[in-house]
Amino acid sequence: MCSKGADAAKLFVDFVNETGSPYHSVLACANLLRKSGFQELHDSKPWTLARGGKYYVTKDGADIMAFVVGGKFLAEGKQSGASIVGAHTDSPCLRLRPVSKMGGSGMLQVGIQTYGGGLWHTWFDRPLGLAGKVVVRDPANKNLVERLVHITKPICILPNLAIHLASADERKAFAVNTETQLQPVLCSKFQDDARCGREGGREDAPKEGPFARHQAALLEAVARELSCAPEDIVDADLCLMDAQPANIVGVYEEFVSAPRIDNQLSTWAATKGLCDFADQGSLVDDCVDICVAVAFDHEEVGSSSAVGADGNTLPAWMERIFRALSVPDAVRPEVYARSMLISADCAHGLHPNYAGKHQSEHKPEFHKGIVIKTNANQRYATTPLTASLFREVCARASVPVQDFIVRNDTPCGSTIGPILSSKLGIRTIDIGAPQWAMHSCRETCATTDCSHLYECCKAFFETFREIDDATAVLWRCPDAPMPMATKQDLNDKLKEILSATPLTFKMPMQTLDENCNPALARCVEKMAEHPECGVRILCTTENPAGIWESAKLCKDLALFRAHAVKQALVLQGATNVITCVGAGANGACTCIIEEVDIEEVDIEEQKLSCAHLVFKNPETNADMEVLFEKRPLGFEFNRTAPITISKVDAGSHGEEKGVKEGWIIERINDTSFTNESNFQAVYDILMKAVKGLSDGHVKI
């Protein structure tokens, strides 16, 4: 076992030994975060955030989200996004019933409910402890108080039936009736009567309150841990757990044997990865993203709850972050569009005794890396792009990667990935460390894969933005430096390679979609097939955040935000130069120029003649983006903020662009007016934008 894997495995073992219930998983995460200087926020109080800050928040003690605000996060949405790793805090277990008091045959038992889809036969003959949340009444003021209890002492056992007493069919099937055969033994009635401290045993013990619902011996054990009286216990949510601590096993100490590897391993790796990223001050200072580690309860039962991933917890928390950082409403979809979620949940490692259970080309093994999980029926949210981005992250961290799909004749589980992907519209991948015996009372994984998962989570926070910005996706080409650093250099180079054929430009969106291929070579190849699409406007190196475009270019490229460009170098003259156009992740463009015949050409610096307005349609609550190329715009509006369109002239440029009465101006070029109450401020910016348009007089 390599020392790196050993160190990570020991840290995980210490972590999982602190858990036992979703509440203790959250507590263990909070302990890690506090040690790394994260500041606790409260769900019920206002949030004040700062760039470079480290924060965490919990919900009902069962969900936790930690996040780091990059020192260079841009609220106007120019280049920032969110890098999120999601996991879950719960595991299949035996959970106490609201009325757990039961017994028979001289034994006192605790009644349980099965939580999730467990391998219930693995719970037999194991020493069982107890962990969870208890509500107690403070005897001083009679107020209710939530407390956590963690009884590592084995206080219950679930005995098997002797082989001699089982029929041949029962031995072969090993089927468990979860209602009648899965109720653990707490103690014998004989010992309880002898040890209760009452002369007549339990017969004259209290029968009301909590004693009517739970065994007195159980209440007393919980009360001892909490230093309270048994009668002060009001209610509880308690999980039975394997009382044997997690440990490292194997002749080479290469395996972790532990309860709740699914999914405490992912929860630990995401939290630890974020903590260690946050400890690198220079990386945080230069970071433009919000980096998030989040874990939810109730994944094992479908996630549909107030604290499940299918609830509103994460969307609400993200909105609170955006508000605290003054991110305008209209910009938030842009931030999500630049974001990515890693749904981290354990994967099925190849089992030496059941190798045929795996699809023959997808057999993830221990020690060979993190598993990318894919399912054509969307049980996992992985896409080719998110898989490629993740592979690049892992390559930067020297973490090997494997692939997994289920066999066509085998059902596929699911994760929080598809749920959050559909709720937020965010790019998502499902990954996990390989393990054996998923949903057993005790599971197994490789020590090296503890390190692999931690390293890839940490690397994701460190490198995703750089990788994403350099990636071409369909209509979006990667950011890249211009061939020349200065205007003079550009001028000299263009004189060498450009001809002076008159310029025309025509490119409908359909052609654009076909031509802007992620592979740049293919993009150039396709553009060569459409010489009429040659484009002659290039961004200067001084304006890397702009998308290049002008009124001359098109009406059909409205998806490109012309307002982001302040200035551009416009070539006066045309050529058969092949140019790849597109908006990068932060709004920049890429140009590829092929050398052609040399002819003299002049270059002048000029402002782009277009105005980009975003309206709110109150009927649909949708944002309507309109690119105006000329004036007058042809509409009238009220003289109060927000500016609302009161009339659109027939045959006007505004009518041509589809502007409607009642629409509200929310943004002009790169200035948002979502919460603006000063009419004059909005009007002045509108007039300034209109003055830059071609032809006619300055008239709205």
KESETI-899140 format. One line per field, with one value per residue (C-alpha): residue number from 1; y, x, z. Coordinates in steps of 0.001 Angstrom, whole numbers, plus 500000, padded with zeros to 6 digits. Example, Ala and Ser with C-alpha at 12.3 -4.5 7.8 and 13.67 -1.06 7.14 Angstrom:
BEGIN
num [1,2]
yy [495500,498940]
xx [512300,513670]
zz [507800,507140]
***
This chain:
BEGIN
num [1,2,3,4,5,6,7,8,9,10,11,12,13,14,15,16,17,18,19,20,21,22,23,24,25,26,27,28,29,30,31,32,33,34,35,36,37,38,39,40,41,42,43,44,45,46,47,48,49,50,51,52,53,54,55,56,57,58,59,60,61,62,63,64,65,66,67,68,69,70,71,72,73,74,75,76,77,78,79,80,81,82,83,84,85,86,87,88,89,90,91,92,93,94,95,96,97,98,99,100,101,102,103,104,105,106,107,108,109,110,111,112,113,114,115,116,117,118,119,120,121,122,123,124,125,126,127,128,129,130,131,132,133,134,135,136,137,138,139,140,141,142,143,144,145,146,147,148,149,150,151,152,153,154,155,156,157,158,159,160,161,162,163,164,165,166,167,168,169,170,171,172,173,174,175,176,177,178,179,180,181,182,183,184,185,186,187,188,189,190,191,192,193,194,195,196,197,198,199,200,201,202,203,204,205,206,207,208,209,210,211,212,213,214,215,216,217,218,219,220,221,222,223,224,225,226,227,228,229,230,231,232,233,234,235,236,237,238,239,240,241,242,243,244,245,246,247,248,249,250,251,252,253,254,255,256,257,258,259,260,261,262,263,264,265,266,267,268,269,270,271,272,273,274,275,276,277,278,279,280,281,282,283,284,285,286,287,288,289,290,291,292,293,294,295,296,297,298,299,300,301,302,303,304,305,306,307,308,309,310,311,312,313,314,315,316,317,318,319,320,321,322,323,324,325,326,327,328,329,330,331,332,333,334,335,336,337,338,339,340,341,342,343,344,345,346,347,348,349,350,351,352,353,354,355,356,357,358,359,360,361,362,363,364,365,366,367,368,369,370,371,372,373,374,375,376,377,378,379,380,381,382,383,384,385,386,387,388,389,390,391,392,393,394,395,396,397,398,399,400,401,402,403,404,405,406,407,408,409,410,411,412,413,414,415,416,417,418,419,420,421,422,423,424,425,426,427,428,429,430,431,432,433,434,435,436,437,438,439,440,441,442,443,444,445,446,447,448,449,450,451,452,453,454,455,456,457,458,459,460,461,462,463,464,465,466,467,468,469,470,471,472,473,474,475,476,477,478,479,480,481,482,483,484,485,486,487,488,489,490,491,492,493,494,495,496,497,498,499,500,501,502,503,504,505,506,507,508,509,510,511,512,513,514,515,516,517,518,519,520,521,522,523,524,525,526,527,528,529,530,531,532,533,534,535,536,537,538,539,540,541,542,543,544,545,546,547,548,549,550,551,552,553,554,555,556,557,558,559,560,561,562,563,564,565,566,567,568,569,570,571,572,573,574,575,576,577,578,579,580,581,582,583,584,585,586,587,588,589,590,591,592,593,594,595,596,597,598,599,600,601,602,603,604,605,606,607,608,609,610,611,612,613,614,615,616,617,618,619,620,621,622,623,624,625,626,627,628,629,630,631,632,633,634,635,636,637,638,639,640,641,642,643,644,645,646,647,648,649,650,651,652,653,654,655,656,657,658,659,660,661,662,663,664,665,666,667,668,669,670,671,672,673,674,675,676,677,678,679,680,681,682,683,684,685,686,687,688,689,690,691,692,693,694,695,696,697,698,699,700]
yy [500000,503347,505890,508348,505782,504781,508343,508978,505649,506316,509736,508204,505456,508095,510016,507088,505982,509331,508658,506292,508414,511208,513683,512399,512501,516201,516702,514974,517224,520324,519330,519129,522475,524297,523053,524613,527975,527777,530130,528722,530343,529768,528834,531063,534198,536616,535783,538234,536881,538148,537118,534751,533683,530103,529148,526223,525793,522848,521994,520024,518531,516163,518275,520255,522593,524148,526665,528939,532207,532797,535983,537049,535950,538314,539132,540366,536833,537485,534398,532898,529683,527100,523953,521574,518120,516483,513383,512034,511549,508523,504770,501794,500806,499539,502505,502431,502613,505433,502695,500262,498463,494774,491393,487726,484413,486089,488695,492464,493665,496927,497198,498554,499844,499026,502200,501991,498866,497027,493559,492727,489259,490939,492528,489188,488185,491586,493705,496766,500256,503230,506750,509533,512557,512832,515556,516117,518473,520773,520264,523823,525691,522873,523874,521271,520690,518581,516438,513876,510519,508090,504791,502893,500172,497120,497166,495029,491873,490205,486439,484041,480856,477713,475629,472632,474492,475708,473655,472825,475386,478053,477387,477575,480737,482571,484828,487184,488316,491908,492335,489272,488131,491392,492704,492962,491743,494366,492204,489390,490167,488249,490542,493679,492889,492054,495162,497839,498778,498058,495408,494153,494466,496520,495673,498874,501033,504054,503088,506512,508984,507582,504387,503484,503550,502318,499819,501413,499850,501547,504932,504604,503829,506899,509078,508069,509255,512555,513086,513535,511705,508966,510619,513844,512075,513257,511655,510273,509283,506466,504256,500934,500642,498160,498671,497267,500218,500562,499171,498462,494792,492453,490929,494133,496380,497420,497274,499373,497346,499697,500356,503078,503355,504156,507079,508373,507935,510466,512847,512750,513156,516145,517898,517122,518125,521488,522088,521454,523603,526405,526172,527266,531011,531926,529545,530969,534533,533811,531669,533090,530380,529426,526027,523878,520554,519507,516351,515472,513062,510554,509590,505928,506388,508584,512075,513458,515300,518672,517515,515372,516406,516540,519244,522932,523014,523451,525863,527993,527971,528899,531762,533036,532952,534860,537487,537960,538442,540849,538595,540025,537730,537959,536841,533765,531446,532452,531439,528070,527619,527844,525467,521731,519210,516033,513589,511411,508063,504696,502337,498556,497139,493883,490988,487983,485536,487214,488602,487629,490226,493005,494030,492427,495690,497660,496018,498614,497162,498197,500410,501309,504607,506475,505140,507207,505874,506144,505058,505653,505811,508718,506828,508571,512137,511649,513108,512837,516403,516068,512765,514434,517359,514956,512878,516041,516993,513518,513650,516883,515112,511846,509950,506947,506660,503673,503295,501478,500638,497963,494958,495282,492479,494150,497054,500241,502265,506039,508984,512644,513438,513265,514988,518042,518185,518486,520976,523351,522695,522220,520015,516876,513694,510616,509132,507078,504895,501148,499074,495606,494641,497897,498260,495566,496245,496306,497151,497114,499471,499923,502199,503707,504616,506679,508747,508754,510132,512792,513885,514215,516261,518603,518872,519663,522758,523739,523192,522991,526637,526589,523328,524452,527806,526021,523598,524054,522994,523016,526713,527800,527736,527920,531091,531539,534363,536321,535649,539094,540981,544574,546448,547159,543508,542539,545133,543910,540280,540921,542776,539594,537212,539066,539912,542749,541146,543100,541860,540300,538262,535782,533062,531801,530114,526681,527092,528382,525339,523046,524894,525560,522074,521338,520085,523225,521446,520186,523671,525156,522357,523027,526782,526195,524590,527861,530687,533043,532788,534359,536850,539863,541301,540287,541014,542889,541233,544096,542827,539103,539147,540308,538389,539860,540976,544091,545269,544259,540684,539419,539531,535790,535680,537226,534556,536255,539184,542127,544369,542683,544133,547649,547886,545656,545732,545859,544897,547236,544730,541050,537842,534118,533918,531017,532154,530118,532142,531482,532622,531181,530227,533705,535425,535519,534423,532422,533208,530938,532576,530676,532379,533468,535874,538989,542328,545668,546227,549022,548535,551023,550843,551591,551009,548306,549655,547580,547716,544666,544963,542366,542786,541009,539733,540012,537609,534705,536028,535177,537235,538452,539340,541807,543070,546507,547534,550918,553831,554952,551917,552799,552426,554672,554109,555506,558003,555916,553058,550265,551412,549752,549858,551675,551690,550089,551985,550023,549163,550271,548569,547666,545922,544152,542843,541654,544151,544188,546658,545934,544601,545911,546879,544875,545226,547480,546112,545091,547076,545427,547393,544627,546676,550167,552862,555888,556548,559087,556629,554057,556669,558051,554605,553854,557113,556368,552936,554355,557049,554342,552936,553714,556103,558520,560892,560027,559099,556218]
xx [500000,501493,501880,499595,496773,497485,497237,493944,492487,493379,491753,488606,488535,488715,485909,483536,484055,482595,479394,476462,473536,473048,473240,476648,477852,476988,478669,481859,481919,481351,484286,486572,485335,485757,489333,489980,488557,485132,482538,479123,476056,472503,469576,467257,469443,470737,474023,476881,479528,482866,485111,487740,485423,484886,481437,479176,475490,473372,469681,467862,471233,470938,472192,475411,476845,480311,481534,484449,483855,486677,488631,487937,484302,482483,478904,478125,478604,481448,483506,482377,480500,480078,482169,480022,480656,477490,477122,474715,474819,472537,473051,470652,470100,467674,465813,463818,460066,458151,456909,459803,458848,458383,459572,458828,460231,461851,463672,463251,463553,463530,461179,462775,461859,464077,465521,466566,467426,469794,471314,469462,470904,474305,472972,472640,475117,476765,477176,475007,475347,473035,473289,470855,468936,466994,464573,464717,462890,465119,463974,465025,462744,460698,461956,462607,466226,467681,470674,472803,473525,476245,476416,479429,478982,477265,473874,471862,472290,470230,470812,470580,468550,470640,471131,469589,466316,465967,464422,466447,464458,465021,468760,468964,466885,468190,465158,464407,460947,461809,458693,458994,462626,464589,463876,467093,467438,468260,468456,466730,463770,465544,468590,466487,464417,467555,469485,466814,467327,463735,462882,459960,461715,460102,456567,456104,458246,456686,454427,453550,455382,458452,458263,455022,456801,460331,462046,463113,466583,467006,465859,468262,471189,470392,469897,473310,474973,473078,473358,469612,466738,464993,461618,462908,463278,460405,461155,464018,465274,467743,469704,471244,474837,477672,479474,482744,484943,486114,489587,492198,492515,494342,497808,499111,496670,495097,491378,489117,486436,483806,480100,478553,481301,478317,478304,480455,483540,482235,481016,484447,486355,484272,484569,488259,489024,487305,489084,492506,491696,490572,493824,495748,495318,496810,494468,491432,492581,492796,489649,486688,484202,482095,483452,480861,480759,477213,475661,471968,469923,467333,469157,468639,464859,464423,465527,461976,461963,462771,466369,466625,468295,464869,463784,464487,467525,470335,468474,467518,471055,472541,470066,471098,474748,473916,471950,474684,477218,474911,474566,471649,468692,469242,472852,472268,471421,474752,476561,474789,475674,479347,478954,479379,478249,480097,477598,479903,478447,480180,480390,480255,483783,484477,483818,486153,483350,480696,482641,479805,477549,479458,479088,482065,483681,482974,484621,486019,488680,490154,493266,492654,490911,487648,484664,482629,479057,476941,473385,471552,468230,469442,469738,473113,473574,476929,477325,480263,481290,481130,483010,485701,486003,486279,488925,490959,490609,491795,494696,495886,495806,497359,494195,493304,489750,487515,484056,480929,477532,475091,474268,471136,469543,470274,468406,470380,470399,470401,471899,471357,472987,469917,467801,470042,470879,467183,466446,469345,469956,473607,476168,476582,478626,478113,481312,482449,485107,484650,483518,482256,479039,477166,474329,475752,476023,479786,481384,484851,486883,490556,492816,494255,490793,490209,493159,492000,488574,489986,492571,490048,487652,490471,491716,488199,488063,491581,491461,487904,487572,490792,489835,486285,487383,489737,487072,485103,481460,479333,478659,481173,484839,487670,489324,492723,495211,495143,498058,499547,499970,499581,497656,500835,501841,498364,498435,501790,500735,497427,499207,501123,498202,495074,493693,491252,488162,484950,483334,479921,478698,475845,475564,472219,472170,471765,475033,476700,475633,477040,480307,481342,482554,484411,487385,488997,490511,487079,485671,488186,487488,483747,484191,486266,483201,481316,483569,480604,480768,484190,484147,486412,485976,488488,488707,491757,493934,492980,489393,489509,486089,484140,482223,482927,480095,478714,475550,477085,477461,473945,470462,470554,473416,471425,472690,476065,476157,477382,477135,480195,482445,483708,486001,487109,489614,487617,489360,488405,488378,487673,489452,489055,490536,488985,487756,486332,483833,482246,481640,484006,483031,483879,482583,485838,486318,488773,489938,491914,493490,494924,497551,496433,497626,499375,497752,497745,494860,494072,492865,490991,489794,486110,483174,480682,477380,474827,472899,471916,468796,467253,463528,461339,458069,455661,453168,455634,458267,460827,463896,463754,467099,467020,469952,469310,471476,469966,467955,465306,464246,460599,459067,457842,458065,457062,459278,459748,462023,461810,461271,458176,457371,454068,453899,455705,455456,454140,456867,459599,462878,461422,458434,460794,462683,459490,459366,455943,454022,454410,457951,460338,463962,466199,469571,471302,474554,476559,474533,471704,468736,466906,466682,467253,464789,466486,464838,467432,470283,468570,467617,471163,472616,469910,470632,474342,473712,471394,473881,476292,473829,474013,471866,469137,468929,469128,465571,464256]
zz [500000,498994,501768,499978,499896,503483,504746,502962,504091,507733,507552,506082,508731,511472,509755,509287,512892,513975,512013,512472,511349,508799,511676,512730,509110,509056,512434,511233,508139,510266,512486,509431,508136,511429,511686,508259,509312,507671,509139,510040,508494,509694,507483,509519,509507,506832,505107,504634,502264,501007,498130,499439,502268,503496,504798,505658,506470,507660,507405,510097,511028,508036,505076,504870,502261,502436,499902,499075,497220,494768,495339,491745,491511,489128,490062,486554,485260,482835,483574,486884,487595,490354,490809,492888,494333,495692,497881,500500,504261,504664,504284,504449,508062,510687,512189,515430,515141,516876,519201,519445,522657,521929,523123,523567,524734,527734,525648,525343,521768,519846,516886,513726,510296,507323,505833,502180,500243,502543,502371,505565,506075,506704,509888,511646,514377,514460,517589,517028,518465,518166,516747,515925,517095,520356,521447,525221,527532,529551,533155,534068,531646,530022,526558,523869,522867,520032,521026,519184,520732,519632,521532,520206,522832,521279,523005,520552,518531,515802,516151,513253,513308,513835,510714,512454,512990,509406,506625,503530,501532,504198,504258,500480,500118,503174,502838,505703,506702,507609,509749,511965,511768,511810,515324,517411,520981,523607,526737,528600,530822,533580,533581,533109,536186,538170,537201,537041,540718,541694,544223,542191,538848,536069,537072,539070,536711,534920,532029,530646,528386,526605,528701,526931,523574,524232,526489,529766,529413,526031,527379,530280,527935,525816,528915,530286,527057,527160,530936,531232,532890,530826,531412,529785,526424,524219,520844,518791,515337,516049,513661,514561,513349,513226,516536,515188,514161,510578,509985,507326,506346,503973,504053,502434,504296,501023,501874,504057,505862,507215,507589,505438,502797,500562,500792,503632,501437,498913,501616,503276,499988,498860,502225,502718,499124,499602,502930,501416,498384,500710,502671,499565,499858,496490,494638,496417,495717,491973,491800,489838,490849,493842,494944,496726,498596,499509,500979,501356,503411,502115,498899,499740,499758,496678,497821,497924,501245,502775,503271,500135,496897,495244,497677,497331,499604,497084,494741,497768,499154,495761,495410,498844,497761,494579,496482,499073,496261,494340,491295,489231,488559,484803,485165,487335,484403,482874,486058,486052,482370,483296,486240,486705,489312,490236,491731,493842,494920,495198,492213,491923,491898,490076,492498,492073,492941,490767,487788,485441,487054,485283,481654,479923,478722,481895,484888,487287,489569,492904,492757,489101,489607,489924,488008,485536,485649,482494,481711,478447,480318,482461,485723,485777,484488,482732,479223,476787,477591,481379,481161,479063,481454,484396,482647,482124,485799,486803,484334,485955,489346,488060,489056,486850,485510,484696,483130,484280,482855,484006,481892,479780,481787,485141,486772,487347,490535,490505,492392,493174,489810,487523,490199,490608,486914,486033,488849,488127,484425,485303,483565,485664,485863,488061,489455,492429,493983,493369,496341,497219,499017,498477,501033,503270,506981,506327,502979,501411,499232,498331,500347,497151,495912,499070,497904,494276,495184,497511,494928,492100,494265,495284,491686,490479,492680,491600,487837,486485,485483,483484,481768,481003,479588,477196,475948,472725,472901,469752,469090,471733,470732,473275,474422,472804,472395,469153,466822,467594,470840,469587,466942,464979,465034,463914,461139,459859,459930,458189,455401,454819,454689,453591,450177,449515,448029,448912,452115,452434,455400,455601,458217,459510,462913,461317,459456,462593,464567,461914,461555,465139,465892,469140,467140,465767,462808,461800,462331,459906,457472,457528,457243,454135,452587,453112,451909,452024,455808,456187,459059,459267,462754,465404,469134,470306,472932,475249,475225,476018,477700,474638,472016,468642,466474,464816,463133,459810,460885,461349,462687,463197,465699,468544,470920,470816,473199,471193,474249,475760,473059,473669,470660,467841,465028,461815,458598,455803,452993,452668,451921,451830,455314,457207,460612,463479,465484,468837,472370,474933,478446,479669,476560,474611,471010,469008,465511,463209,460194,457257,455150,451686,449022,450309,449593,451371,453747,456184,459711,461841,465428,465861,468151,467295,466034,467877,471148,473170,475359,477656,478361,480907,479416,482404,480805,480710,483139,480443,479530,475905,474298,471393,469291,467712,464729,463809,465082,465731,467755,467316,470750,473538,477293,480661,482502,485644,486543,485701,482101,480614,476881,476353,472536,469577,466258,463288,460772,463156,463974,467352,465765,463372,466387,468061,470947,472662,474792,478499,478221,480906,480199,482545,480853,478335,476948,480036,482612,484564,485955,487831,491038,489598,490732,489130,485766,484669,485176,482962,480364,480102,479455,476892,475047,475066,473568,470875,469859,468751,466212,462523,460439,461390,464296,467969,468736,470725]
***
